[in-house]
Amino acid sequence: MIVKSVTDNQRFLAIALMTLGSILISFNGLVLRSIEMADNWTIIFYRSLAFSSAIFLYLFIKYRRIFLLQIKNVGPYGWFAGLVLGISNVCFILSMTSTTVANTVFTISLIPFITAVLAFFILGEKLTKITIYTMITALLGVLIMFYGALQVGEILGNVLALFTAIFFSIFTVVLRVNRSVDMLPCLLLSGVIAMLVSLSLKMGVLQISFHDILLCFLLGGIMSGFVNICFVFASRHLIAAEVTLFFFLEISLSPTWVWLFANETTSVNTLIGGSVILISLLVRALWLRYIIQKSVGTHG
């Protein structure tokens, strides 16, 4: 009974953290729209600096004397995971500043589907029928969105969002290949990589206003840093389908905030295509959750 109580408490905490984290990270687009002067690469640099600092502080508090050893122990898989996650983060910011928030978040909602396909080819994981059917439906939604973006000249933002989803899915699969890899040092590496890339492209010229640097630190240090730490904890106590449902919450809220507070409207194609993707994502998550709960109940 005591063990069950502890497990229930951890699960409740995981749900609470994922809910809070999903709501918090959904303000990403609104905060980006509030930045006044800084260009894309300057935003990426200071956001990555804040993110890396937050993860560094957490790792140092958690591991103390063996902090550097933990980073070293991630090995080649960890370094590669950090690299692809860093690329994903860069593509995310570039996408957000090249198209509407709705276009970006609806496109990156393909992550569960892309991850499933990569896991099928690389890990030999089975593609369930529900995944195949909903993935085909989601692809229809993507085509509708891309057609609309092509008409208004915003296709680059959609393509960058697609790359965001692909590289994040690669990151997820790399961690599955070697489950012993601690994800937190990989997060630190991803931030450092994004920071170095932006620094080199800006040739060290990184002037920024006090207003904008505060928002960049809010994006990287508080929002992304906190949310990623929440995700690491919650993923240990929730099944993948449940985590996807919180992902759905974030994607639904993000376009709402910029519409309410930044007057950013969304095209008809984006609304239709995005709705198709989100419904596909929701159906798959709920069905997989039902199957898992049914299986647990049968074996219980």
C-alpha positions as CSV (number, residue, x, y, z in Angstrom):
1,M,0.0,0.0,0.0
2,I,2.9,2.4,0.8
3,V,4.6,1.6,-2.5
4,K,1.3,2.2,-4.4
5,S,0.8,5.5,-2.6
6,V,4.3,6.7,-3.5
7,T,3.7,5.6,-7.1
8,D,0.4,7.5,-7.2
9,N,2.0,10.6,-5.7
10,Q,4.8,10.5,-8.3
11,R,2.2,10.1,-11.1
12,F,0.1,13.0,-9.8
13,L,3.3,15.2,-9.6
14,A,4.2,14.1,-13.2
15,I,0.8,15.1,-14.5
16,A,0.9,18.4,-12.6
17,L,4.4,19.2,-14.0
18,M,3.5,18.3,-17.5
19,T,0.3,20.4,-17.4
20,L,2.2,23.4,-16.0
21,G,5.1,22.9,-18.4
22,S,2.8,22.5,-21.5
23,I,1.0,25.8,-20.6
24,L,4.2,27.6,-19.9
25,I,6.0,26.5,-23.1
26,S,2.8,27.4,-25.2
27,F,3.8,31.1,-24.6
28,N,7.0,30.6,-26.7
29,G,5.4,32.2,-29.8
30,L,4.0,35.2,-27.9
31,V,7.3,35.9,-26.2
32,L,9.1,35.7,-29.6
33,R,6.6,38.1,-31.1
34,S,7.3,40.5,-28.2
35,I,11.0,40.8,-29.1
36,E,11.6,44.2,-30.6
37,M,15.0,44.5,-32.3
38,A,17.1,41.3,-32.0
39,D,17.5,39.3,-35.2
40,N,17.1,35.5,-35.5
41,W,20.7,34.4,-34.7
42,T,21.0,36.9,-31.8
43,I,17.8,35.4,-30.3
44,I,19.1,31.9,-30.8
45,F,22.5,32.8,-29.1
46,Y,21.0,34.4,-25.9
47,R,18.2,31.8,-25.7
48,S,20.7,29.0,-25.9
49,L,23.0,30.7,-23.4
50,A,20.1,31.0,-20.9
51,F,19.0,27.4,-21.6
52,S,22.5,26.0,-21.2
53,S,23.0,28.0,-18.0
54,A,19.8,26.6,-16.5
55,I,20.6,23.0,-17.4
56,F,24.2,23.5,-16.2
57,L,23.0,24.7,-12.8
58,Y,20.5,21.8,-12.5
59,L,23.2,19.2,-13.4
60,F,25.7,20.8,-11.0
61,I,23.2,20.7,-8.1
62,K,22.2,17.1,-8.9
63,Y,25.6,15.6,-9.5
64,R,28.0,17.8,-7.6
65,R,31.5,16.4,-7.9
66,I,30.7,13.9,-10.7
67,F,29.1,16.6,-12.8
68,L,31.9,16.6,-15.5
69,L,32.0,12.8,-15.4
70,Q,28.2,12.6,-16.2
71,I,28.8,14.8,-19.3
72,K,31.7,12.6,-20.4
73,N,29.7,9.4,-19.9
74,V,27.1,10.3,-22.5
75,G,29.5,9.0,-25.1
76,P,29.1,9.2,-28.9
77,Y,25.3,8.6,-28.8
78,G,24.9,11.4,-26.3
79,W,27.0,13.8,-28.4
80,F,25.0,13.0,-31.5
81,A,21.8,13.4,-29.6
82,G,22.9,16.8,-28.4
83,L,23.9,17.8,-32.0
84,V,20.5,16.9,-33.6
85,L,18.6,18.5,-30.7
86,G,20.7,21.6,-31.1
87,I,19.8,21.7,-34.8
88,S,16.2,21.1,-34.0
89,N,16.1,24.1,-31.6
90,V,17.8,26.3,-34.2
91,C,15.2,25.3,-36.9
92,F,12.4,25.9,-34.4
93,I,13.3,29.6,-33.8
94,L,14.0,30.2,-37.5
95,S,10.6,28.7,-38.3
96,M,8.8,30.8,-35.7
97,T,10.3,34.0,-37.1
98,S,9.6,33.0,-40.7
99,T,5.9,32.0,-40.5
100,T,2.9,32.1,-38.2
101,V,3.1,30.4,-34.8
102,A,0.2,28.1,-35.9
103,N,2.1,26.9,-39.0
104,T,5.1,26.1,-36.9
105,V,3.4,24.3,-34.0
106,F,1.0,22.4,-36.2
107,T,3.8,21.1,-38.3
108,I,6.0,20.0,-35.4
109,S,3.0,18.1,-34.0
110,L,4.1,15.5,-36.5
111,I,6.9,14.4,-34.1
112,P,5.1,11.3,-32.7
113,F,4.4,10.1,-36.2
114,I,7.9,10.7,-37.5
115,T,9.4,9.1,-34.4
116,A,7.2,6.0,-34.9
117,V,8.5,5.7,-38.6
118,L,12.1,6.2,-37.6
119,A,11.7,3.6,-34.7
120,F,10.3,1.2,-37.2
121,F,13.3,1.4,-39.6
122,I,16.0,1.8,-37.0
123,L,14.8,-0.1,-33.9
124,G,12.5,-2.6,-35.6
125,E,9.5,-1.3,-33.5
126,K,6.1,-2.3,-34.9
127,L,4.0,0.3,-36.6
128,T,0.4,-0.2,-35.3
129,K,-2.5,0.1,-37.6
130,I,-3.8,3.1,-35.8
131,T,-0.5,4.9,-36.2
132,I,-0.5,4.1,-40.0
133,Y,-4.0,5.3,-40.5
134,T,-3.7,8.5,-38.4
135,M,-0.3,9.2,-40.0
136,I,-1.8,9.2,-43.5
137,T,-4.5,11.5,-42.3
138,A,-2.0,13.8,-40.7
139,L,0.0,13.9,-43.9
140,L,-3.1,15.2,-45.7
141,G,-3.3,18.0,-43.1
142,V,0.4,18.8,-43.8
143,L,-0.2,19.0,-47.6
144,I,-3.2,21.4,-47.0
145,M,-1.0,23.6,-44.8
146,F,2.0,23.6,-47.2
147,Y,-0.2,24.5,-50.1
148,G,-1.6,27.5,-48.2
149,A,1.9,28.5,-47.1
150,L,3.2,28.2,-50.7
151,Q,0.5,30.6,-51.9
152,V,1.4,33.3,-49.4
153,G,5.2,32.9,-49.6
154,E,5.7,31.4,-46.1
155,I,6.8,27.9,-47.2
156,L,10.3,28.3,-45.8
157,G,8.9,28.6,-42.3
158,N,6.9,25.4,-42.8
159,V,9.9,23.5,-44.1
160,L,12.0,24.7,-41.1
161,A,9.2,23.5,-38.8
162,L,9.3,20.1,-40.6
163,F,13.1,19.9,-40.1
164,T,12.5,20.8,-36.4
165,A,10.2,17.8,-36.1
166,I,12.5,15.4,-38.0
167,F,15.6,16.3,-36.0
168,F,13.7,16.1,-32.7
169,S,12.4,12.7,-33.7
170,I,16.0,11.6,-34.5
171,F,17.0,12.8,-31.0
172,T,14.2,10.7,-29.4
173,V,15.2,7.6,-31.4
174,V,18.9,8.0,-30.5
175,L,18.0,8.0,-26.8
176,R,16.0,4.8,-27.4
177,V,18.9,3.1,-29.1
178,N,21.0,3.6,-25.9
179,R,18.6,4.0,-23.0
180,S,21.5,4.3,-20.6
181,V,22.2,7.8,-21.9
182,D,21.3,10.5,-19.4
183,M,19.2,13.0,-21.4
184,L,20.0,16.0,-19.2
185,P,23.7,16.3,-20.3
186,C,22.4,15.9,-23.9
187,L,20.2,19.0,-23.3
188,L,23.3,20.9,-22.1
189,L,25.3,19.9,-25.2
190,S,22.4,20.9,-27.5
191,G,22.3,24.4,-26.0
192,V,26.1,24.8,-26.3
193,I,26.0,23.7,-29.9
194,A,23.2,26.1,-30.9
195,M,25.1,28.9,-29.1
196,L,28.3,28.2,-30.9
197,V,26.6,28.0,-34.3
198,S,24.9,31.4,-33.8
199,L,28.1,33.0,-32.4
200,S,30.0,32.0,-35.5
201,L,27.4,33.2,-37.9
202,K,27.1,36.5,-36.1
203,M,30.9,36.9,-36.1
204,G,30.8,37.7,-32.4
205,V,28.6,40.8,-33.0
206,L,25.7,40.2,-30.5
207,Q,24.4,43.6,-29.4
208,I,20.9,43.4,-27.9
209,S,18.6,45.6,-25.9
210,F,17.9,45.0,-22.2
211,H,14.2,44.3,-23.1
212,D,15.1,41.7,-25.7
213,I,17.7,39.9,-23.6
214,L,15.2,39.6,-20.8
215,L,12.8,37.9,-23.1
216,C,15.5,35.6,-24.5
217,F,16.5,34.6,-21.0
218,L,12.8,34.0,-20.3
219,L,12.6,31.8,-23.4
220,G,15.7,29.8,-22.7
221,G,16.3,29.8,-19.0
222,I,12.8,29.7,-17.4
223,M,10.5,28.3,-20.1
224,S,12.7,25.8,-22.1
225,G,14.9,24.9,-19.2
226,F,12.2,24.3,-16.7
227,V,9.9,22.5,-19.2
228,N,12.7,20.1,-20.3
229,I,13.5,19.2,-16.7
230,C,9.7,18.6,-16.1
231,F,9.6,16.4,-19.2
232,V,12.5,14.3,-18.1
233,F,10.9,13.6,-14.7
234,A,7.3,13.1,-16.1
235,S,8.4,10.7,-18.9
236,R,9.6,8.3,-16.2
237,H,6.1,8.1,-14.6
238,L,3.7,8.5,-17.7
239,I,3.3,6.4,-20.7
240,A,4.2,7.8,-24.1
241,A,0.6,8.2,-25.2
242,E,-0.2,10.3,-22.1
243,V,2.9,12.6,-22.8
244,T,1.5,13.1,-26.3
245,L,-1.8,14.4,-24.9
246,F,0.1,17.1,-23.0
247,F,1.9,17.9,-26.3
248,F,-1.6,18.4,-27.8
249,L,-2.4,20.9,-25.0
250,E,0.7,23.0,-25.9
251,I,0.0,23.0,-29.6
252,S,-3.6,24.0,-29.1
253,L,-2.7,26.9,-26.8
254,S,0.3,28.4,-28.7
255,P,-1.7,29.9,-31.7
256,T,-4.4,31.1,-29.2
257,W,-2.0,33.4,-27.2
258,V,-0.6,35.2,-30.3
259,W,-4.1,35.6,-31.7
260,L,-5.4,37.1,-28.4
261,F,-2.4,39.3,-27.5
262,A,-0.4,39.9,-30.8
263,N,-3.3,40.0,-33.3
264,E,-1.7,37.2,-35.3
265,T,-4.3,35.6,-37.5
266,T,-4.2,32.2,-39.1
267,S,-5.1,31.3,-42.7
268,V,-7.9,29.0,-43.6
269,N,-5.5,26.4,-44.9
270,T,-3.5,26.4,-41.7
271,L,-6.7,26.0,-39.6
272,I,-8.0,23.1,-41.7
273,G,-4.7,21.3,-42.1
274,G,-3.7,21.9,-38.5
275,S,-7.1,20.6,-37.2
276,V,-6.6,17.5,-39.3
277,I,-3.2,16.9,-37.8
278,L,-4.3,17.6,-34.2
279,I,-7.4,15.3,-34.5
280,S,-5.1,12.5,-35.9
281,L,-2.7,13.0,-33.1
282,L,-5.4,13.0,-30.5
283,V,-7.1,9.9,-31.9
284,R,-3.8,8.0,-31.9
285,A,-2.9,9.0,-28.4
286,L,-6.3,8.1,-26.9
287,W,-6.4,4.8,-28.7
288,L,-2.9,3.8,-27.6
289,R,-3.7,4.8,-24.1
290,Y,-6.8,2.7,-24.2
291,I,-4.9,-0.3,-25.5
292,I,-2.2,0.0,-22.8
293,Q,-4.8,0.4,-20.0
294,K,-6.7,-2.6,-21.4
295,S,-3.6,-4.7,-21.5
296,V,-2.7,-3.7,-17.9
297,G,-6.2,-4.5,-16.7
298,T,-6.1,-7.9,-18.4
299,H,-2.8,-8.9,-16.9
300,G,-3.8,-7.5,-13.5
